[in-house]
Amino acid sequence: MALGLCACGPQARPITPEQSAALVPAEARLAALYETSCKTCHTIKASGAPLSGDAAAWAPRLKQGMPTLVGHTVQGFKAMPAGGQCAGCTAADYEALIHFMSGAK
């Protein structure tokens, strides 16, 4: 019996920065917020931010819970500036952007 490799799980291979940069939220308003606020850091590996679409990088962060992640975004955390460079974002916007970037449902 032959055994094949299993791509079990949400992500078989790490996402590349190019693949990450190609991701765009489906909702136009969210896409605009993402483009002007999140994309700059979350598509560049050297920034230290988890890449958009990199489920493995986001998993330990998601375990902290959405209230903690939104709090980190609002207050700033490590290299992330307070507000995530989004002056017009609400807590609901931040949560939706985190869901998009992490691939969480």
C-alpha positions, 0 to 999 in steps of 0.5 A: 500500500502506498502512502501519500503526503497529506495536506491535512489542516488549513495550510499545507505550505507557508504563505509567501509575501506575494500570496499574502499581498494578493489577498483582499477582503471581499467587502469594499469598505473593509478592503479600503481599510485593509489597503490603507491600514493593515496591508503595509505591515501584514504582507511584509515578512520583515515587519514581524507582523503575521502575514495575512493568510498565514493561519499558522502564524495567526493561530497562537494569537487567536488563542488569546481571544478576540478581545485581547487582539482588538485591545492590542490593535487599539492600544498598540502592541510591540511594533504595532502602532496604536490604532493599527494606523486606522484612525476611522476604524471601530472595534467591529472593523478591527475584529473583521480585519483580524478575521480576514487576515487570520482566516478565522471564521 
